Amino acid sequence: MKSIFAALTLSLVASTAMAAPKCDTPKEKWRPKEALQKQLEGEGWKVKKIKIENGCYEAYATKASGEKLERFFDPASFKAMGDDK
């Protein structure tokens, strides 16, 4: 019984740690997704798409090295909020 409880607790902690970040920026302060795409492409990323999740922009891109990225950004500042792992 203890091992089942421990497994459930560990599972809950792991799923919480993998949750996407949440951005609380009011919509009227958001910058266009196209501006984020232009910024990322200027840094050498090849952007496949940008979508909205939990109030953040989520960019799907590939670096020049071929590394695939899924990264969250604040929609007003474009500050990186973390990776989607």
N, C-alpha and C positions, 0 to 999 in steps of 0.2 A: 504494500500500500504506500509506503514511504517513497519507493522508487517511482511510482506512478505520479504522485504529487510533485516530486522533484522534476520529472520530465515535463509535466504540464507547466510548472512555473518557469522552467528554462525556455520552453516554447513560447510562452507569453512574453518573456523578456526579449527574446530574439526577434519576435515579430514587431515589437514596439520599437526596437533599435533600428529596424529596417524601414520604418514608416517615412514617407516623404515629408520634407519640411513644410511648414505652413507660413504663408505670407499674409500679413494683415493690412497691406497698403490699400488705401481707398482707391476705387477704380478711376476717379477723376485725376489721380496722380500718375497713373500708368503711362509708360511710353510705349509706342507701337512695337509689335513683335519684329517688324522689318528693321527697326533701328538696332535691336539686339542681334539680328542676323547679320547686319552689316558690320557691327562691332566684332562679332565672332569670326566672320570671314576675314576681316582685317588682321586677326590674330592667327590666321592660317587654318582655321577649321573649315571643313566642308559640311554645311548644315543641311540635314535631311528634312527636319521639320521642327517646329516649335509649337507646343501646345500648352494649355493652362491646366494645372493640377494644384489643388489646395491653395489657390490664390497666387501661385507662383508660375512663372514661365518655366517650362521644361524643354530643354533643347536636346535634340538627338543629332549628333554630329560625329565626324571622323577627323582626327588630327592628320597632318601631313605624313606623320610616321605610320599611319594606318590604325592607330589606336581608336577604338570606338568609345564614345562618351555619351552619357545621359546625365545632364547636370541641371540643377534647379537654379533660377535666378529671381531676385526681387524684381518685380515688373516696373518699378520706378527708378531704382538706382543701378540695376543690372548687376548688383553684387551677387556673387556665387553663393548659394545657400547650401550646397552639398551635392553629392552624387546619388543617383538612384542605383543602388546595389541589389 
